Amino acid sequence: MIIDFNKIDEKVMPNFHKGEKELSTKMYTDENNKIMRGKLIPGASIGLHTHETNSEVIYILSGEGKVLYNGEYEEVRESSCHYCPKGHAHSLINDGNEDLIFFAVVPQH
């Protein structure tokens, strides 16, 4: 199966998980996974949230920022991969000067 993000409509989600500004995403969803390509503009964030029933893997395609994970900040940049296991909380923050573009997979456990 090929997922062509160029053929998926972009969704803009203001203040996603009570974050700053907005998340722009192209997402494929089925009963097993959420697979997405996302963008945070400078100053935007995905708010802190806990993965109660699933986990998440985020691979940074371009830009830089930080993740708040288990109460600590970790820097992310192009080719960084962040993993948030089930039962843990995280936030993704673009504190850089360019768009933070990422690929994420949220398996439905």
A tleap script that builds the chain and sets N, CA, C and O, in Angstrom:
source leaprc.protein.ff14SB
mol = sequence {
  NMET ILE ILE ASP PHE ASN LYS ILE ASP GLU
  LYS VAL MET PRO ASN PHE HIE LYS GLY GLU
  LYS GLU LEU SER THR LYS MET TYR THR ASP
  GLU ASN ASN LYS ILE MET ARG GLY LYS LEU
  ILE PRO GLY ALA SER ILE GLY LEU HIE THR
  HIE GLU THR ASN SER GLU VAL ILE TYR ILE
  LEU SER GLY GLU GLY LYS VAL LEU TYR ASN
  GLY GLU TYR GLU GLU VAL ARG GLU SER SER
  CYS HIE TYR CYS PRO LYS GLY HIE ALA HIE
  SER LEU ILE ASN ASP GLY ASN GLU ASP LEU
  ILE PHE PHE ALA VAL VAL PRO GLN CHIE
}
set mol.1.N position { 0.850 -1.181 0.000 }
set mol.1.CA position { 0.000 0.000 0.000 }
set mol.1.C position { 0.889 1.236 0.000 }
set mol.1.O position { 1.840 1.320 0.778 }
set mol.2.N position { 0.590 2.177 -0.853 }
set mol.2.CA position { 1.304 3.444 -0.915 }
set mol.2.C position { 0.386 4.528 -0.370 }
set mol.2.O position { -0.779 4.615 -0.758 }
set mol.3.N position { 0.907 5.347 0.524 }
set mol.3.CA position { 0.180 6.508 1.028 }
set mol.3.C position { 0.835 7.729 0.391 }
set mol.3.O position { 1.992 8.033 0.681 }
set mol.4.N position { 0.109 8.425 -0.472 }
set mol.4.CA position { 0.626 9.604 -1.162 }
set mol.4.C position { 0.079 10.844 -0.457 }
set mol.4.O position { -1.069 11.237 -0.664 }
set mol.5.N position { 0.923 11.453 0.382 }
set mol.5.CA position { 0.485 12.624 1.138 }
set mol.5.C position { 0.125 13.795 0.226 }
set mol.5.O position { -0.611 14.689 0.641 }
set mol.6.N position { 0.635 13.807 -1.018 }
set mol.6.CA position { 0.290 14.869 -1.959 }
set mol.6.C position { -1.176 14.787 -2.388 }
set mol.6.O position { -1.727 15.763 -2.898 }
set mol.7.N position { -1.805 13.634 -2.185 }
set mol.7.CA position { -3.210 13.449 -2.565 }
set mol.7.C position { -4.162 13.528 -1.375 }
set mol.7.O position { -5.366 13.321 -1.526 }
set mol.8.N position { -3.626 13.827 -0.195 }
set mol.8.CA position { -4.452 13.921 1.018 }
set mol.8.C position { -4.649 15.394 1.358 }
set mol.8.O position { -3.694 16.170 1.362 }
set mol.9.N position { -5.889 15.773 1.642 }
set mol.9.CA position { -6.178 17.158 2.023 }
set mol.9.C position { -5.503 17.499 3.342 }
set mol.9.O position { -5.469 16.690 4.269 }
set mol.10.N position { -4.973 18.703 3.407 }
set mol.10.CA position { -4.332 19.174 4.634 }
set mol.10.C position { -5.398 19.643 5.620 }
set mol.10.O position { -6.344 20.337 5.246 }
set mol.11.N position { -5.231 19.258 6.875 }
set mol.11.CA position { -6.096 19.717 7.956 }
set mol.11.C position { -5.295 20.665 8.833 }
set mol.11.O position { -4.132 20.402 9.139 }
set mol.12.N position { -5.908 21.754 9.233 }
set mol.12.CA position { -5.272 22.698 10.144 }
set mol.12.C position { -6.005 22.605 11.472 }
set mol.12.O position { -7.218 22.803 11.543 }
set mol.13.N position { -5.248 22.298 12.527 }
set mol.13.CA position { -5.834 22.104 13.848 }
set mol.13.C position { -5.294 23.164 14.805 }
set mol.13.O position { -4.175 23.034 15.301 }
set mol.14.N position { -6.075 24.207 15.068 }
set mol.14.CA position { -5.620 25.248 15.990 }
set mol.14.C position { -5.455 24.705 17.407 }
set mol.14.O position { -6.265 23.905 17.877 }
set mol.15.N position { -4.409 25.144 18.070 }
set mol.15.CA position { -4.173 24.834 19.483 }
set mol.15.C position { -4.313 23.342 19.793 }
set mol.15.O position { -4.967 22.966 20.766 }
set mol.16.N position { -3.694 22.487 18.956 }
set mol.16.CA position { -3.812 21.036 19.101 }
set mol.16.C position { -3.303 20.582 20.470 }
set mol.16.O position { -2.170 20.889 20.842 }
set mol.17.N position { -4.106 19.875 21.196 }
set mol.17.CA position { -3.833 19.460 22.583 }
set mol.17.C position { -3.456 20.662 23.452 }
set mol.17.O position { -2.590 20.561 24.322 }
set mol.18.N position { -4.117 21.808 23.209 }
set mol.18.CA position { -3.899 23.066 23.937 }
set mol.18.C position { -2.504 23.645 23.694 }
set mol.18.O position { -1.956 24.348 24.543 }
set mol.19.N position { -1.940 23.337 22.520 }
set mol.19.CA position { -0.654 23.898 22.140 }
set mol.19.C position { -0.800 25.306 21.595 }
set mol.19.O position { -1.899 25.857 21.543 }
set mol.20.N position { 0.321 25.878 21.190 }
set mol.20.CA position { 0.357 27.227 20.642 }
set mol.20.C position { 0.120 27.182 19.131 }
set mol.20.O position { 0.489 26.214 18.466 }
set mol.21.N position { -0.484 28.214 18.608 }
set mol.21.CA position { -0.736 28.398 17.178 }
set mol.21.C position { -1.463 27.192 16.597 }
set mol.21.O position { -2.520 26.817 17.103 }
set mol.22.N position { -0.913 26.562 15.525 }
set mol.22.CA position { -1.663 25.485 14.877 }
set mol.22.C position { -0.749 24.401 14.341 }
set mol.22.O position { 0.428 24.627 14.062 }
set mol.23.N position { -1.329 23.214 14.205 }
set mol.23.CA position { -0.700 22.065 13.571 }
set mol.23.C position { -1.353 21.891 12.209 }
set mol.23.O position { -2.577 21.828 12.104 }
set mol.24.N position { -0.526 21.812 11.158 }
set mol.24.CA position { -1.020 21.467 9.820 }
set mol.24.C position { -0.599 20.033 9.559 }
set mol.24.O position { 0.559 19.675 9.771 }
set mol.25.N position { -1.534 19.210 9.099 }
set mol.25.CA position { -1.212 17.798 8.910 }
set mol.25.C position { -1.966 17.202 7.727 }
set mol.25.O position { -3.071 17.626 7.387 }
set mol.26.N position { -1.336 16.212 7.116 }
set mol.26.CA position { -1.969 15.344 6.137 }
set mol.26.C position { -1.913 13.960 6.769 }
set mol.26.O position { -0.831 13.454 7.066 }
set mol.27.N position { -3.082 13.344 6.976 }
set mol.27.CA position { -3.144 12.136 7.795 }
set mol.27.C position { -3.918 11.018 7.111 }
set mol.27.O position { -4.975 11.233 6.518 }
set mol.28.N position { -3.355 9.815 7.215 }
set mol.28.CA position { -4.046 8.592 6.822 }
set mol.28.C position { -4.384 7.854 8.118 }
set mol.28.O position { -3.525 7.684 8.983 }
set mol.29.N position { -5.637 7.418 8.246 }
set mol.29.CA position { -6.078 6.730 9.454 }
set mol.29.C position { -6.857 5.476 9.076 }
set mol.29.O position { -7.707 5.498 8.186 }
set mol.30.N position { -6.549 4.379 9.772 }
set mol.30.CA position { -7.385 3.189 9.687 }
set mol.30.C position { -7.510 2.615 11.095 }
set mol.30.O position { -7.127 3.269 12.065 }
set mol.31.N position { -8.043 1.398 11.214 }
set mol.31.CA position { -8.258 0.825 12.554 }
set mol.31.C position { -6.958 0.468 13.263 }
set mol.31.O position { -6.972 0.212 14.467 }
set mol.32.N position { -5.841 0.444 12.553 }
set mol.32.CA position { -4.562 0.039 13.142 }
set mol.32.C position { -3.589 1.180 13.419 }
set mol.32.O position { -2.792 1.095 14.353 }
set mol.33.N position { -3.642 2.243 12.624 }
set mol.33.CA position { -2.641 3.307 12.737 }
set mol.33.C position { -3.174 4.662 12.318 }
set mol.33.O position { -4.137 4.769 11.559 }
set mol.34.N position { -2.518 5.697 12.835 }
set mol.34.CA position { -2.603 7.047 12.301 }
set mol.34.C position { -1.205 7.315 11.748 }
set mol.34.O position { -0.212 7.203 12.466 }
set mol.35.N position { -1.137 7.670 10.468 }
set mol.35.CA position { 0.140 7.939 9.813 }
set mol.35.C position { 0.043 9.348 9.252 }
set mol.35.O position { -0.854 9.646 8.464 }
set mol.36.N position { 0.967 10.219 9.657 }
set mol.36.CA position { 0.808 11.620 9.281 }
set mol.36.C position { 2.118 12.311 8.945 }
set mol.36.O position { 3.197 11.934 9.403 }
set mol.37.N position { 1.970 13.341 8.123 }
set mol.37.CA position { 3.045 14.281 7.846 }
set mol.37.C position { 2.549 15.604 8.405 }
set mol.37.O position { 1.505 16.108 7.989 }
set mol.38.N position { 3.303 16.172 9.356 }
set mol.38.CA position { 2.845 17.372 10.029 }
set mol.38.C position { 3.809 18.530 9.908 }
set mol.38.O position { 4.987 18.366 9.589 }
set mol.39.N position { 3.264 19.717 10.178 }
set mol.39.CA position { 4.076 20.937 10.137 }
set mol.39.C position { 3.689 21.844 11.294 }
set mol.39.O position { 2.510 22.102 11.535 }
set mol.40.N position { 4.705 22.323 12.006 }
set mol.40.CA position { 4.535 23.361 13.012 }
set mol.40.C position { 5.335 24.570 12.549 }
set mol.40.O position { 6.539 24.458 12.317 }
set mol.41.N position { 4.690 25.725 12.410 }
set mol.41.CA position { 5.395 26.945 12.055 }
set mol.41.C position { 6.183 27.428 13.274 }
set mol.41.O position { 5.915 26.973 14.386 }
set mol.42.N position { 7.143 28.335 13.099 }
set mol.42.CA position { 7.886 28.838 14.264 }
set mol.42.C position { 6.944 29.351 15.356 }
set mol.42.O position { 5.999 30.090 15.078 }
set mol.43.N position { 7.211 28.951 16.585 }
set mol.43.CA position { 6.388 29.347 17.724 }
set mol.43.C position { 5.196 28.456 17.987 }
set mol.43.O position { 4.503 28.634 18.989 }
set mol.44.N position { 4.940 27.498 17.107 }
set mol.44.CA position { 3.791 26.589 17.278 }
set mol.44.C position { 4.206 25.371 18.094 }
set mol.44.O position { 5.385 25.024 18.166 }
set mol.45.N position { 3.218 24.733 18.703 }
set mol.45.CA position { 3.491 23.517 19.480 }
set mol.45.C position { 2.272 22.613 19.493 }
set mol.45.O position { 1.142 23.042 19.260 }
set mol.46.N position { 2.541 21.346 19.775 }
set mol.46.CA position { 1.500 20.379 20.120 }
set mol.46.C position { 1.554 20.300 21.639 }
set mol.46.O position { 2.602 19.989 22.205 }
set mol.47.N position { 0.454 20.575 22.294 }
set mol.47.CA position { 0.436 20.633 23.748 }
set mol.47.C position { 0.736 19.293 24.414 }
set mol.47.O position { 0.624 18.230 23.803 }
set mol.48.N position { 1.115 19.377 25.664 }
set mol.48.CA position { 1.437 18.194 26.458 }
set mol.48.C position { 0.208 17.288 26.564 }
set mol.48.O position { -0.877 17.737 26.935 }
set mol.49.N position { 0.392 16.018 26.235 }
set mol.49.CA position { -0.699 15.043 26.302 }
set mol.49.C position { -0.113 13.668 26.594 }
set mol.49.O position { 1.046 13.393 26.284 }
set mol.50.N position { -0.927 12.813 27.193 }
set mol.50.CA position { -0.514 11.454 27.562 }
set mol.50.C position { -1.097 10.455 26.576 }
set mol.50.O position { -2.267 10.542 26.203 }
set mol.51.N position { -0.273 9.510 26.162 }
set mol.51.CA position { -0.730 8.431 25.285 }
set mol.51.C position { -1.244 7.293 26.158 }
set mol.51.O position { -0.494 6.395 26.539 }
set mol.52.N position { -2.526 7.349 26.464 }
set mol.52.CA position { -3.165 6.384 27.365 }
set mol.52.C position { -3.343 5.013 26.714 }
set mol.52.O position { -3.144 3.984 27.360 }
set mol.53.N position { -3.722 5.003 25.425 }
set mol.53.CA position { -4.068 3.745 24.765 }
set mol.53.C position { -3.208 3.437 23.549 }
set mol.53.O position { -3.439 2.442 22.861 }
set mol.54.N position { -2.222 4.278 23.279 }
set mol.54.CA position { -1.365 4.075 22.112 }
set mol.54.C position { 0.023 4.661 22.387 }
set mol.54.O position { 0.277 5.209 23.459 }
set mol.55.N position { 0.897 4.538 21.419 }
set mol.55.CA position { 2.231 5.133 21.495 }
set mol.55.C position { 2.388 6.038 20.279 }
set mol.55.O position { 1.476 6.136 19.458 }
set mol.56.N position { 3.541 6.704 20.156 }
set mol.56.CA position { 3.784 7.549 18.989 }
set mol.56.C position { 5.268 7.594 18.670 }
set mol.56.O position { 6.112 7.671 19.563 }
set mol.57.N position { 5.567 7.544 17.387 }
set mol.57.CA position { 6.921 7.712 16.884 }
set mol.57.C position { 6.907 8.951 15.992 }
set mol.57.O position { 6.076 9.055 15.090 }
set mol.58.N position { 7.828 9.895 16.240 }
set mol.58.CA position { 7.926 11.122 15.448 }
set mol.58.C position { 9.332 11.220 14.880 }
set mol.58.O position { 10.317 11.221 15.618 }
set mol.59.N position { 9.411 11.305 13.537 }
set mol.59.CA position { 10.696 11.451 12.851 }
set mol.59.C position { 10.738 12.847 12.243 }
set mol.59.O position { 9.844 13.226 11.486 }
set mol.60.N position { 11.773 13.607 12.572 }
set mol.60.CA position { 11.889 14.982 12.103 }
set mol.60.C position { 12.484 14.989 10.695 }
set mol.60.O position { 13.592 14.502 10.475 }
set mol.61.N position { 11.729 15.548 9.745 }
set mol.61.CA position { 12.180 15.642 8.360 }
set mol.61.C position { 12.996 16.907 8.118 }
set mol.61.O position { 13.986 16.868 7.387 }
set mol.62.N position { 12.599 18.029 8.721 }
set mol.62.CA position { 13.356 19.272 8.601 }
set mol.62.C position { 12.972 20.218 9.722 }
set mol.62.O position { 11.911 20.091 10.332 }
set mol.63.N position { 13.858 21.167 9.979 }
set mol.63.CA position { 13.640 22.128 11.056 }
set mol.63.C position { 14.238 21.639 12.355 }
set mol.63.O position { 14.915 20.612 12.406 }
set mol.64.N position { 13.971 22.397 13.405 }
set mol.64.CA position { 14.451 22.021 14.732 }
set mol.64.C position { 13.495 22.524 15.791 }
set mol.64.O position { 12.720 23.455 15.569 }
set mol.65.N position { 13.565 21.895 16.934 }
set mol.65.CA position { 12.689 22.258 18.040 }
set mol.65.C position { 13.054 21.438 19.255 }
set mol.65.O position { 14.212 21.072 19.454 }
set mol.66.N position { 12.041 21.154 20.071 }
set mol.66.CA position { 12.282 20.333 21.249 }
set mol.66.C position { 11.024 19.562 21.593 }
set mol.66.O position { 9.912 19.916 21.204 }
set mol.67.N position { 11.248 18.494 22.339 }
set mol.67.CA position { 10.176 17.659 22.856 }
set mol.67.C position { 10.222 17.768 24.374 }
set mol.67.O position { 11.298 17.701 24.969 }
set mol.68.N position { 9.074 17.934 25.000 }
set mol.68.CA position { 8.973 17.798 26.453 }
set mol.68.C position { 8.508 16.375 26.697 }
set mol.68.O position { 7.398 16.009 26.311 }
set mol.69.N position { 9.346 15.571 27.332 }
set mol.69.CA position { 9.055 14.154 27.537 }
set mol.69.C position { 9.425 13.773 28.960 }
set mol.69.O position { 10.570 13.945 29.377 }
set mol.70.N position { 8.454 13.256 29.704 }
set mol.70.CA position { 8.665 12.864 31.103 }
set mol.70.C position { 9.299 13.991 31.919 }
set mol.70.O position { 10.182 13.755 32.744 }
set mol.71.N position { 8.830 15.231 31.672 }
set mol.71.CA position { 9.268 16.377 32.458 }
set mol.71.C position { 10.600 16.977 32.044 }
set mol.71.O position { 11.069 17.912 32.693 }
set mol.72.N position { 11.227 16.473 30.985 }
set mol.72.CA position { 12.526 16.988 30.539 }
set mol.72.C position { 12.459 17.372 29.075 }
set mol.72.O position { 11.765 16.732 28.285 }
set mol.73.N position { 13.189 18.427 28.717 }
set mol.73.CA position { 13.258 18.851 27.324 }
set mol.73.C position { 14.386 18.129 26.599 }
set mol.73.O position { 15.483 17.963 27.132 }
set mol.74.N position { 14.091 17.702 25.366 }
set mol.74.CA position { 15.070 17.047 24.505 }
set mol.74.C position { 15.039 17.765 23.166 }
set mol.74.O position { 13.964 17.975 22.604 }
set mol.75.N position { 16.197 18.142 22.647 }
set mol.75.CA position { 16.268 18.819 21.357 }
set mol.75.C position { 16.024 17.827 20.225 }
set mol.75.O position { 16.460 16.677 20.284 }
set mol.76.N position { 15.317 18.293 19.188 }
set mol.76.CA position { 15.106 17.502 17.983 }
set mol.76.C position { 15.474 18.351 16.779 }
set mol.76.O position { 15.312 19.571 16.789 }
set mol.77.N position { 15.967 17.697 15.752 }
set mol.77.CA position { 16.329 18.348 14.486 }
set mol.77.C position { 16.237 17.311 13.387 }
set mol.77.O position { 15.954 16.142 13.650 }
set mol.78.N position { 16.474 17.733 12.157 }
set mol.78.CA position { 16.405 16.826 11.018 }
set mol.78.C position { 17.116 15.512 11.311 }
set mol.78.O position { 18.266 15.509 11.750 }
set mol.79.N position { 16.453 14.425 11.076 }
set mol.79.CA position { 16.870 13.025 11.272 }
set mol.79.C position { 16.766 12.547 12.716 }
set mol.79.O position { 17.151 11.414 13.004 }
set mol.80.N position { 16.258 13.372 13.636 }
set mol.80.CA position { 15.977 12.904 14.997 }
set mol.80.C position { 14.694 12.078 14.993 }
set mol.80.O position { 13.778 12.334 14.211 }
set mol.81.N position { 14.646 11.095 15.870 }
set mol.81.CA position { 13.447 10.285 16.026 }
set mol.81.C position { 13.075 10.251 17.507 }
set mol.81.O position { 13.879 9.842 18.345 }
set mol.82.N position { 11.862 10.679 17.821 }
set mol.82.CA position { 11.363 10.675 19.202 }
set mol.82.C position { 10.315 9.571 19.339 }
set mol.82.O position { 9.455 9.404 18.474 }
set mol.83.N position { 10.402 8.828 20.427 }
set mol.83.CA position { 9.440 7.764 20.719 }
set mol.83.C position { 8.760 8.056 22.039 }
set mol.83.O position { 9.427 8.299 23.045 }
set mol.84.N position { 7.435 8.035 22.043 }
set mol.84.CA position { 6.646 8.203 23.261 }
set mol.84.C position { 5.839 6.923 23.478 }
set mol.84.O position { 4.833 6.702 22.804 }
set mol.85.N position { 6.281 6.072 24.424 }
set mol.85.CA position { 5.564 4.819 24.666 }
set mol.85.C position { 4.186 5.042 25.309 }
set mol.85.O position { 3.912 6.093 25.888 }
set mol.86.N position { 3.356 4.048 25.191 }
set mol.86.CA position { 2.049 4.036 25.837 }
set mol.86.C position { 2.223 4.349 27.321 }
set mol.86.O position { 3.110 3.810 27.983 }
set mol.87.N position { 1.356 5.234 27.832 }
set mol.87.CA position { 1.386 5.592 29.241 }
set mol.87.C position { 2.269 6.782 29.563 }
set mol.87.O position { 2.330 7.200 30.719 }
set mol.88.N position { 2.957 7.342 28.572 }
set mol.88.CA position { 3.845 8.479 28.796 }
set mol.88.C position { 3.271 9.739 28.151 }
set mol.88.O position { 2.388 9.663 27.297 }
set mol.89.N position { 3.781 10.894 28.568 }
set mol.89.CA position { 3.309 12.179 28.057 }
set mol.89.C position { 4.429 12.888 27.305 }
set mol.89.O position { 5.612 12.738 27.611 }
set mol.90.N position { 4.007 13.674 26.298 }
set mol.90.CA position { 4.986 14.462 25.555 }
set mol.90.C position { 4.327 15.662 24.894 }
set mol.90.O position { 3.102 15.767 24.822 }
set mol.91.N position { 5.178 16.565 24.413 }
set mol.91.CA position { 4.771 17.746 23.675 }
set mol.91.C position { 5.846 18.011 22.631 }
set mol.91.O position { 7.022 17.753 22.887 }
set mol.92.N position { 5.473 18.517 21.463 }
set mol.92.CA position { 6.426 18.871 20.414 }
set mol.92.C position { 6.350 20.378 20.214 }
set mol.92.O position { 5.263 20.928 20.036 }
set mol.93.N position { 7.508 21.054 20.243 }
set mol.93.CA position { 7.571 22.506 20.234 }
set mol.93.C position { 8.525 22.975 19.143 }
set mol.93.O position { 9.666 22.519 19.074 }
set mol.94.N position { 8.061 23.879 18.295 }
set mol.94.CA position { 8.944 24.491 17.305 }
set mol.94.C position { 9.458 25.804 17.885 }
set mol.94.O position { 8.770 26.824 17.839 }
set mol.95.N position { 10.661 25.770 18.427 }
set mol.95.CA position { 11.278 26.998 18.929 }
set mol.95.C position { 12.386 27.471 17.988 }
set mol.95.O position { 13.228 28.287 18.363 }
set mol.96.N position { 12.372 26.942 16.748 }
set mol.96.CA position { 13.340 27.337 15.736 }
set mol.96.C position { 12.817 28.483 14.889 }
set mol.96.O position { 11.765 29.056 15.172 }
set mol.97.N position { 13.573 28.810 13.841 }
set mol.97.CA position { 13.230 29.926 12.961 }
set mol.97.C position { 12.593 29.501 11.643 }
set mol.97.O position { 12.251 30.351 10.821 }
set mol.98.N position { 12.430 28.205 11.433 }
set mol.98.CA position { 11.807 27.700 10.209 }
set mol.98.C position { 10.768 26.655 10.578 }
set mol.98.O position { 10.690 26.222 11.728 }
set mol.99.N position { 9.969 26.252 9.596 }
set mol.99.CA position { 8.943 25.241 9.848 }
set mol.99.C position { 9.582 23.948 10.347 }
set mol.99.O position { 10.654 23.557 9.887 }
set mol.100.N position { 8.919 23.298 11.284 }
set mol.100.CA position { 9.311 21.976 11.776 }
set mol.100.C position { 8.409 20.967 11.070 }
set mol.100.O position { 7.205 20.916 11.321 }
set mol.101.N position { 9.000 20.167 10.187 }
set mol.101.CA position { 8.246 19.192 9.403 }
set mol.101.C position { 8.575 17.805 9.950 }
set mol.101.O position { 9.742 17.474 10.159 }
set mol.102.N position { 7.544 17.000 10.180 }
set mol.102.CA position { 7.778 15.677 10.777 }
set mol.102.C position { 6.832 14.635 10.188 }
set mol.102.O position { 5.795 14.946 9.603 }
set mol.103.N position { 7.243 13.396 10.373 }
set mol.103.CA position { 6.452 12.223 9.989 }
set mol.103.C position { 6.156 11.496 11.304 }
set mol.103.O position { 7.063 11.291 12.110 }
set mol.104.N position { 4.908 11.109 11.525 }
set mol.104.CA position { 4.558 10.450 12.781 }
set mol.104.C position { 3.649 9.245 12.521 }
set mol.104.O position { 2.838 9.234 11.595 }
set mol.105.N position { 3.820 8.230 13.380 }
set mol.105.CA position { 2.969 7.054 13.351 }
set mol.105.C position { 2.455 6.825 14.763 }
set mol.105.O position { 3.222 6.799 15.725 }
set mol.106.N position { 1.138 6.661 14.867 }
set mol.106.CA position { 0.485 6.373 16.144 }
set mol.106.C position { -0.230 5.040 15.989 }
set mol.106.O position { -1.353 4.992 15.488 }
set mol.107.N position { 0.432 3.923 16.427 }
set mol.107.CA position { -0.231 2.619 16.339 }
set mol.107.C position { -1.369 2.517 17.365 }
set mol.107.O position { -1.227 2.949 18.509 }
set mol.108.N position { -2.476 1.951 16.945 }
set mol.108.CA position { -3.620 1.783 17.839 }
set mol.108.C position { -3.483 0.422 18.537 }
set mol.108.O position { -3.736 -0.619 17.930 }
set mol.109.N position { -3.086 0.438 19.799 }
set mol.109.CA position { -2.851 -0.795 20.555 }
set mol.109.C position { -4.172 -1.444 20.944 }
set mol.109.O position { -4.177 -2.494 21.587 }
savepdb mol mol.pdb
quit
